[in-house]
Amino acid sequence: MGHAPFYTSPSFDILFTPRVYAQPMQIGSLSQPHKAPCAGVKTPSAPEASSVEPLDTFETAQSVGSAVTYKLLKLKAKLLRKLSSGLSDQPKVKMSKPLVCVQGFRSKPGGFAPLLEHLTADGRNGGRAYYVKGGQFFLDPECRSPLEPGFKDKDARVFRVIPNDRFQNFETCADQLQTEMKAIQEFTGEAKPDVLAHSMGGLSVRRYLDKYPVKIGKLMMLGTPHLGTKNADFARKVIAHNVGWALSLGGLSVAAGPAVEALRAVGSEENANPFLDCLNSRWSEQEKKTDGAITLGGAGYETPTHDPDGFGEGDALVESSSLHLPGANVKILPGPKLHHTLPTDPDFFQEMVSHFGWENVS
């Protein structure tokens, strides 16, 4: 597919119909580290209009088509979830260790809901999920009423970290994780909880491991853009030039600037994302702080990339090529698999059972 159809024939079918591809150490204290790795590399800040080129004609068509298509796919996925049984047809499992769920950029608190509900249904694995924010525990994802200080639940197995701000970058998320993981350790008595991270959440966990003297159990990252993503390149231009209609379409705000800058594709231009380059150069040290790590990705949808024709394979938001962190264990599940639905997809659940060693009790 070449460039021409996207700006000479801007029909709804061409722009907004997705092409589906064929099937293919102990957790430490809250003290700050002496000197965080990559501290010498400036943490990305919000892009400035004077240093960022605006979207060109092709990029505008590419980004609009991608954004509208993804919205339609999310609506379809949400409808199908309501009509289906969620994960209720998947095996009932027993978890020996706590699982901490970490969300990605801009995700809403309910993103893991079908998974949390399945893991705790019928009183299994503690019978309820706990939401964690600011070192406090809640029973609702909105975190309205914290549980009494000192409350403990040694049977608890399912935890969901709620970010202080949906638009915060993964450096800020890593600092928050230090607080939340310490609280979960004390709450459960487990020194090394397992971690399930979605999208940018995987980068947050990796930065947490890189920055603090900590260890975790097994780590699974879903759709994590280790090499950044083309969609972040679109977003930084929209934010830098405060393009109102595009901000609205993408569900963004100017406050998201540092996050999208940190997610910029490493190969988009020379030295495009030195902070992410540094983080990736230290993957072996990060992995040593886990009991085993894997990145899982989805495929089957046309996804914006830096390829000559502007699109390649991915989960409609993150291109598959971005998942391949050198030296990491990466597995792409055949599609179509949508980025938004990866944490609650039945095939990904089966991978969780295997990776985390959950016992089938069905």
Backbone torsions as a table, in degrees:
resi	resn	phi	psi	omega
1	MET	NA	122.6	-178.0
2	GLY	-93.6	-175.0	-178.2
3	HIS	-73.8	-37.6	-167.5
4	ALA	-51.2	-45.6	-177.4
5	PRO	-56.8	-26.8	-173.4
6	PHE	-81.0	-20.1	177.7
7	TYR	-126.3	-0.3	173.6
8	THR	-107.9	-20.8	178.2
9	SER	-134.5	72.3	-173.5
10	PRO	-78.1	55.7	179.1
11	SER	-78.0	158.5	179.6
12	PHE	-60.1	-41.9	-177.2
13	ASP	-61.7	-41.0	-177.6
14	ILE	-72.3	-45.2	-174.4
15	LEU	-75.6	-37.8	-165.3
16	PHE	-116.9	5.2	177.2
17	THR	-99.4	118.2	-177.4
18	PRO	-72.8	141.0	173.0
19	ARG	-87.8	125.9	179.3
20	VAL	-96.4	123.6	-177.4
21	TYR	-79.3	163.6	176.5
22	ALA	-68.8	159.7	-179.9
23	GLN	-62.2	121.7	177.5
24	PRO	-99.0	NA	NA
25	MET	NA	95.9	142.4
26	GLN	26.3	142.1	177.7
27	ILE	-69.1	127.1	-168.9
28	GLY	-85.5	-172.2	-179.6
29	SER	-79.6	179.1	-178.6
30	LEU	-84.5	5.3	179.7
31	SER	-68.5	149.5	-179.5
32	GLN	-72.5	149.4	176.4
33	PRO	-67.3	157.7	-179.4
34	HIS	-62.0	-52.3	175.9
35	LYS	-150.9	111.6	-175.9
36	ALA	-68.3	135.8	172.5
37	PRO	-55.4	145.3	-178.0
38	CYS	71.6	9.4	-179.9
39	ALA	-64.0	-24.6	179.6
40	GLY	-78.2	-10.6	177.8
41	VAL	-98.2	126.7	-174.9
42	LYS	-62.3	128.1	175.4
43	THR	-64.5	131.2	-177.1
44	PRO	-56.1	136.7	176.0
45	SER	-115.7	176.7	-177.7
46	ALA	-60.1	136.0	-180.0
47	PRO	-68.7	148.3	178.4
48	GLU	-105.8	142.5	-175.6
49	ALA	-58.1	-35.0	-176.8
50	SER	-65.8	-21.0	-177.0
51	SER	-110.5	4.4	-176.6
52	VAL	-126.3	125.3	176.4
53	GLU	-70.3	142.7	176.1
54	PRO	-71.0	165.9	176.3
55	LEU	-60.6	134.7	173.9
56	ASP	-86.8	-178.1	-174.8
57	THR	-60.2	-46.9	-179.0
58	PHE	-66.7	-42.5	179.3
59	GLU	-62.9	-35.8	177.8
60	THR	-62.5	-47.9	178.1
61	ALA	-63.3	-41.4	-179.8
62	GLN	-63.0	-46.9	-176.9
63	SER	-71.5	-41.3	178.8
64	VAL	-64.5	-46.6	178.9
65	GLY	-58.9	-42.1	179.5
66	SER	-65.6	-44.6	-177.2
67	ALA	-64.7	-46.4	-178.5
68	VAL	-67.8	-42.0	177.8
69	THR	-59.5	-44.4	-178.0
70	TYR	-65.0	-38.7	177.1
71	LYS	-60.6	-43.5	179.5
72	LEU	-64.5	-40.9	178.8
73	LEU	-66.1	-37.6	177.2
74	LYS	-65.3	-41.3	178.0
75	LEU	-62.2	-42.4	178.4
76	LYS	-63.0	-43.7	-179.8
77	ALA	-63.6	-39.3	179.1
78	LYS	-64.6	-41.0	178.6
79	LEU	-65.1	-44.2	-179.9
80	LEU	-63.5	-35.3	178.3
81	ARG	-63.4	-41.7	180.0
82	LYS	-65.9	-34.3	-178.0
83	LEU	-81.9	-20.7	-177.7
84	SER	-96.4	-175.0	-179.9
85	SER	-97.2	16.1	-178.7
86	GLY	64.3	-124.0	177.4
87	LEU	-107.3	14.4	-174.9
88	SER	-65.6	-19.7	178.2
89	ASP	-88.3	1.0	178.0
90	GLN	-87.8	161.3	-177.6
91	PRO	-58.1	143.9	170.6
92	LYS	-79.1	135.7	-174.5
93	VAL	-127.6	157.2	174.3
94	LYS	-114.1	127.2	-177.9
95	MET	-102.5	130.0	179.6
96	SER	-87.0	-22.3	-178.9
97	LYS	-127.1	155.1	175.4
98	PRO	-63.7	147.8	175.4
99	LEU	-117.0	128.4	178.9
100	VAL	-108.9	121.5	-179.3
101	CYS	-97.7	129.0	-177.6
102	VAL	-122.3	122.6	-174.8
103	GLN	-85.9	169.4	178.7
104	GLY	-95.9	-168.5	-178.3
105	PHE	-64.6	130.1	172.1
106	ARG	68.8	5.3	-179.3
107	SER	-71.6	147.3	178.6
108	LYS	-86.6	158.5	-176.7
109	PRO	-57.5	-25.8	-176.8
110	GLY	-85.5	6.8	-174.2
111	GLY	-58.9	-33.5	-179.0
112	PHE	-96.3	4.6	-168.2
113	ALA	-50.5	-51.2	-178.8
114	PRO	-59.3	-35.6	178.4
115	LEU	-68.9	-46.6	-179.9
116	LEU	-61.6	-41.1	179.9
117	GLU	-64.5	-41.6	-179.3
118	HIS	-67.6	-41.5	-177.7
119	LEU	-66.7	-28.5	-175.4
120	THR	-108.4	3.6	-178.9
121	ALA	-62.4	147.9	177.3
122	ASP	58.1	30.0	176.0
123	GLY	79.6	6.1	-179.1
124	ARG	-71.8	150.5	172.9
125	ASN	51.0	45.9	178.2
126	GLY	92.8	-15.1	173.4
127	GLY	80.7	-6.1	178.5
128	ARG	-161.9	154.1	177.2
129	ALA	-94.4	145.8	176.2
130	TYR	-109.6	135.8	177.3
131	TYR	-102.6	135.4	-170.4
132	VAL	-122.9	128.1	179.0
133	LYS	-152.9	128.6	179.5
134	GLY	62.8	28.3	-179.6
135	GLY	76.9	7.2	178.3
136	GLN	-111.8	160.4	-176.2
137	PHE	-116.5	141.5	-176.6
138	PHE	-135.4	159.0	176.6
139	LEU	-102.3	-2.0	179.3
140	ASP	-126.9	145.3	-176.9
141	PRO	-66.3	-19.0	177.4
142	GLU	-79.6	-10.0	176.7
143	CYS	55.4	54.1	-177.0
144	ARG	-86.2	-41.7	-176.5
145	SER	-128.5	107.8	-179.4
146	PRO	-69.0	150.3	175.3
147	LEU	-69.4	159.7	-177.7
148	GLU	-59.3	134.1	177.8
149	PRO	-55.0	137.2	-179.8
150	GLY	91.7	-8.2	178.6
151	PHE	-63.5	136.8	-180.0
152	LYS	-130.9	149.3	176.7
153	ASP	-144.3	95.2	-176.7
154	LYS	-70.1	-15.3	178.2
155	ASP	-88.3	-9.2	-177.1
156	ALA	-63.9	136.9	-179.6
157	ARG	-129.3	-16.4	-170.7
158	VAL	-121.1	121.2	-177.4
159	PHE	-133.0	147.1	-179.2
160	ARG	-133.5	116.1	178.1
161	VAL	-78.4	130.3	177.3
162	ILE	-106.7	118.0	-177.2
163	PRO	-66.7	152.4	176.8
164	ASN	-64.7	-29.1	-179.1
165	ASP	-147.9	126.4	-178.6
166	ARG	-61.0	-22.6	-175.5
167	PHE	-99.7	5.2	-176.6
168	GLN	-70.7	152.3	-178.5
169	ASN	-82.8	173.8	-172.2
170	PHE	-74.8	-17.5	172.7
171	GLU	-67.4	-45.9	177.2
172	THR	-65.2	-39.9	178.3
173	CYS	-61.9	-38.9	179.7
174	ALA	-61.6	-41.3	178.2
175	ASP	-65.6	-38.5	177.6
176	GLN	-67.1	-37.5	179.1
177	LEU	-60.4	-34.1	177.9
178	GLN	-58.8	-41.0	178.1
179	THR	-68.5	-47.7	-173.9
180	GLU	-70.2	-40.5	-179.0
181	MET	-67.3	-37.4	176.0
182	LYS	-62.7	-41.8	179.1
183	ALA	-64.6	-41.0	179.8
184	ILE	-66.9	-37.8	176.8
185	GLN	-59.4	-46.5	-179.6
186	GLU	-69.6	-34.9	-178.4
187	PHE	-66.2	-39.8	-173.8
188	THR	-102.5	-21.8	-174.1
189	GLY	81.0	5.7	179.1
190	GLU	-95.9	123.3	-176.2
191	ALA	-72.9	-32.6	-174.5
192	LYS	-132.3	80.7	176.6
193	PRO	-64.2	152.1	170.8
194	ASP	-75.2	157.4	-177.1
195	VAL	-133.8	132.0	173.0
196	LEU	-115.7	117.6	-175.8
197	ALA	-121.5	134.0	179.8
198	HIS	-106.2	132.1	171.7
199	SER	56.4	-126.1	-179.5
200	MET	-60.0	-20.9	176.9
201	GLY	-55.7	-32.5	177.0
202	GLY	-64.7	-38.8	176.5
203	LEU	-68.1	-36.0	177.5
204	SER	-61.9	-44.6	179.9
205	VAL	-66.7	-41.5	178.8
206	ARG	-62.8	-40.7	178.3
207	ARG	-68.0	-36.6	175.4
208	TYR	-60.0	-45.4	178.8
209	LEU	-66.0	-35.8	-177.4
210	ASP	-71.7	-32.7	-168.6
211	LYS	-95.1	-26.3	-173.1
212	TYR	-120.0	154.3	177.9
213	PRO	-80.1	73.6	-173.1
214	VAL	-132.6	166.2	170.7
215	LYS	-139.1	153.8	175.4
216	ILE	-131.0	175.7	175.8
217	GLY	-78.5	-134.5	179.3
218	LYS	-79.7	146.5	-177.7
219	LEU	-122.7	130.4	172.0
220	MET	-124.7	128.1	179.0
221	MET	-114.7	129.8	-176.5
222	LEU	-110.6	118.9	176.8
223	GLY	60.6	31.6	-178.1
224	THR	-80.2	122.0	-178.9
225	PRO	-82.0	77.7	-177.8
226	HIS	-58.8	-30.5	-179.1
227	LEU	-102.7	16.6	-178.0
228	GLY	79.4	-176.7	-175.9
229	THR	-148.6	146.9	179.6
230	LYS	-60.9	-34.9	180.0
231	ASN	-61.1	-32.0	176.4
232	ALA	-68.7	-32.9	176.7
233	ASP	-65.2	-40.2	174.1
234	PHE	-59.1	-49.4	-173.4
235	ALA	-62.1	-39.6	-178.1
236	ARG	-64.1	-35.0	178.4
237	LYS	-70.6	-40.5	178.8
238	VAL	-63.8	-42.4	-179.0
239	ILE	-70.6	-44.4	-178.4
240	ALA	-59.3	-36.5	-177.9
241	HIS	-102.2	8.2	174.9
242	ASN	48.6	54.1	-179.5
243	VAL	-81.6	98.3	-170.4
244	GLY	-55.0	-49.6	-176.5
245	TRP	-64.6	-35.1	-179.8
246	ALA	-74.0	-36.2	175.5
247	LEU	-60.9	-43.5	179.4
248	SER	-64.7	-44.1	-179.4
249	LEU	-62.3	-38.8	-177.8
250	GLY	-89.5	-0.3	-178.7
251	GLY	64.9	36.4	-176.1
252	LEU	-110.6	170.9	171.8
253	SER	-146.6	167.1	179.1
254	VAL	-59.7	-28.8	179.7
255	ALA	-63.6	-18.1	-179.6
256	ALA	-82.1	-0.9	-175.9
257	GLY	-52.1	-52.8	-179.6
258	PRO	-60.9	-34.5	-179.0
259	ALA	-67.5	-47.5	-178.2
260	VAL	-70.2	-31.3	176.2
261	GLU	-64.0	-39.8	178.9
262	ALA	-70.5	-19.1	-179.9
263	LEU	-98.3	5.0	-178.0
264	ARG	-60.8	139.3	-178.5
265	ALA	-60.0	130.8	-175.0
266	VAL	-65.3	-26.7	-177.0
267	GLY	-100.9	11.4	-175.9
268	SER	-66.7	-32.0	173.2
269	GLU	-164.8	171.6	-176.4
270	GLU	-59.8	130.0	177.8
271	ASN	55.1	37.5	-175.5
272	ALA	-65.9	-38.0	-175.0
273	ASN	-141.7	73.0	-177.9
274	PRO	-61.3	-29.6	179.7
275	PHE	-66.5	-44.0	178.0
276	LEU	-69.8	-36.0	175.2
277	ASP	-58.3	-44.6	-179.8
278	CYS	-64.9	-45.1	179.1
279	LEU	-58.1	-43.1	-178.3
280	ASN	-68.7	-31.6	179.4
281	SER	-66.5	-16.3	-177.3
282	ARG	-107.4	18.4	-176.2
283	TRP	-58.1	-41.4	-177.0
284	SER	-59.9	-38.1	177.4
285	GLU	-68.3	-37.6	178.0
286	GLN	-65.5	-45.1	-177.8
287	GLU	-62.7	-34.5	179.7
288	LYS	-63.1	-20.1	179.3
289	LYS	-88.3	7.3	176.6
290	THR	-116.7	166.1	173.4
291	ASP	-92.2	15.8	-179.0
292	GLY	135.7	130.6	-176.5
293	ALA	-131.3	147.5	177.0
294	ILE	-146.9	146.2	172.1
295	THR	-110.8	125.2	176.0
296	LEU	-110.0	143.1	179.3
297	GLY	-136.1	160.8	176.0
298	GLY	-101.5	164.2	-179.5
299	ALA	-148.2	-177.7	173.4
300	GLY	102.0	-6.6	-179.6
301	TYR	-121.2	147.1	172.9
302	GLU	-65.5	127.5	-173.0
303	THR	-135.0	137.3	178.5
304	PRO	-58.7	134.0	177.2
305	THR	-141.5	-178.3	174.9
306	HIS	-94.4	12.6	175.1
307	ASP	-61.9	158.2	-177.3
308	PRO	-54.2	-38.4	-179.2
309	ASP	-88.4	0.8	173.0
310	GLY	89.2	-9.3	-178.0
311	PHE	-139.1	151.7	176.5
312	GLY	-151.5	-167.3	-177.7
313	GLU	-86.1	146.3	178.0
314	GLY	178.9	-156.1	-178.2
315	ASP	-105.7	21.4	179.9
316	ALA	83.9	-9.3	177.5
317	LEU	-129.0	-45.5	179.3
318	VAL	-114.4	125.4	179.5
319	GLU	-69.9	142.0	-176.9
320	SER	-57.8	-35.0	-178.3
321	SER	-62.5	-25.7	-178.3
322	SER	-74.7	-14.2	-178.3
323	LEU	-81.0	-16.4	-170.2
324	HIS	-86.6	75.0	173.5
325	LEU	-67.8	123.7	-178.0
326	PRO	-54.8	128.6	178.8
327	GLY	85.8	-2.6	-177.8
328	ALA	-94.6	156.6	174.9
329	ASN	-83.7	111.2	-175.4
330	VAL	-125.2	136.7	178.0
331	LYS	-136.6	123.9	178.3
332	ILE	-101.2	119.8	177.5
333	LEU	-82.2	138.4	-179.2
334	PRO	-61.7	146.6	-172.1
335	GLY	-92.4	-170.7	2.2
336	PRO	-80.9	132.8	178.4
337	LYS	-128.6	118.0	-176.8
338	LEU	-88.3	136.9	-176.4
339	HIS	-51.2	-46.2	-176.6
340	HIS	-59.7	-30.5	-171.3
341	THR	-100.3	0.9	-174.5
342	LEU	-55.8	-42.8	-178.0
343	PRO	-67.2	-15.5	-175.9
344	THR	-121.1	15.3	178.9
345	ASP	-82.3	134.3	-178.0
346	PRO	-57.3	-39.1	179.8
347	ASP	-66.3	-37.6	177.3
348	PHE	-70.4	-32.7	176.7
349	PHE	-62.2	-41.5	178.1
350	GLN	-60.4	-37.4	177.1
351	GLU	-66.5	-35.9	177.1
352	MET	-63.1	-45.4	-179.7
353	VAL	-55.4	-45.0	-178.4
354	SER	-70.1	-47.8	-174.4
355	HIS	-68.0	-43.1	-177.1
356	PHE	-86.8	-6.0	177.4
357	GLY	70.1	34.6	177.9
358	TRP	-70.0	143.4	-178.8
359	GLU	-89.1	128.2	177.5
360	ASN	-76.2	119.5	-179.0
361	VAL	-117.8	14.8	-179.0
362	SER	-63.6	NA	NA
